[in-house]
Amino acid sequence: MNSKQIIGIVICLIIFASCFFNWAYYPDIQEYFKGFYSKNNYYGKPGLLITILTSACILFYSTKKTWGAKMNMLSSALLVAYGITCFLRYTTSYDGYTPEKQPAIWVMFIGILVNFAYACIYSAYRRVNK
């Protein structure tokens, strides 16, 4: 494995790890929500789909084929779309309450954007160096 593949895998592992930490604090119910926990499963478990998509990205970073880089861009694009949805869902105000954003949701969101940018760069690199 070259350094470009390892960097992509590390970015994916950071995104995966952020799902286990607190994403938002809800002052009205006095609870922290995570990627795998929300009270009464109100927001679902977005950490599951994020885990599946980051696992796919890790798999595609591991391959040395051009089609793997293209599939990595696809899975990264899906991850960006779902990450934006999760970020807005967990941080939007409701009934006069504003959840406190915790550092892990920022790590997840910025990590997903960095992963997409890096997947595009990696795909261009794979096309040039076949």
Secondary structure in CASP SS format (residue, H / E / C, confidence):
PFRMAT SS
TARGET T0000
AUTHOR 0000-0000-0000
METHOD secondary structure of the structure
MODEL  1
M C 1.00
N C 1.00
S H 1.00
K H 1.00
Q H 1.00
I H 1.00
I H 1.00
G H 1.00
I H 1.00
V H 1.00
I H 1.00
C H 1.00
L H 1.00
I H 1.00
I H 1.00
F H 1.00
A H 1.00
S H 1.00
C C 1.00
F C 1.00
F C 1.00
N E 1.00
W E 1.00
A E 1.00
Y E 1.00
Y E 1.00
P C 1.00
D C 1.00
I C 1.00
Q C 1.00
E E 1.00
Y E 1.00
F E 1.00
K E 1.00
G C 1.00
F C 1.00
Y C 1.00
S C 1.00
K H 1.00
N H 1.00
N H 1.00
Y C 1.00
Y C 1.00
G C 1.00
K C 1.00
P H 1.00
G H 1.00
L H 1.00
L H 1.00
I H 1.00
T H 1.00
I H 1.00
L H 1.00
T H 1.00
S H 1.00
A H 1.00
C H 1.00
I H 1.00
L H 1.00
F H 1.00
Y H 1.00
S H 1.00
T C 1.00
K C 1.00
K C 1.00
T H 1.00
W H 1.00
G H 1.00
A H 1.00
K H 1.00
M H 1.00
N H 1.00
M H 1.00
L H 1.00
S H 1.00
S H 1.00
A H 1.00
L H 1.00
L H 1.00
V H 1.00
A H 1.00
Y H 1.00
G H 1.00
I H 1.00
T H 1.00
C H 1.00
F H 1.00
L H 1.00
R H 1.00
Y H 1.00
T H 1.00
T C 1.00
S C 1.00
Y E 1.00
D C 1.00
G C 1.00
Y E 1.00
T C 1.00
P C 1.00
E E 1.00
K E 1.00
Q C 1.00
P H 1.00
A H 1.00
I H 1.00
W H 1.00
V H 1.00
M H 1.00
F H 1.00
I H 1.00
G H 1.00
I H 1.00
L H 1.00
V H 1.00
N H 1.00
F H 1.00
A H 1.00
Y H 1.00
A H 1.00
C H 1.00
I H 1.00
Y H 1.00
S H 1.00
A H 1.00
Y H 1.00
R H 1.00
R H 1.00
V H 1.00
N C 1.00
K C 1.00
END
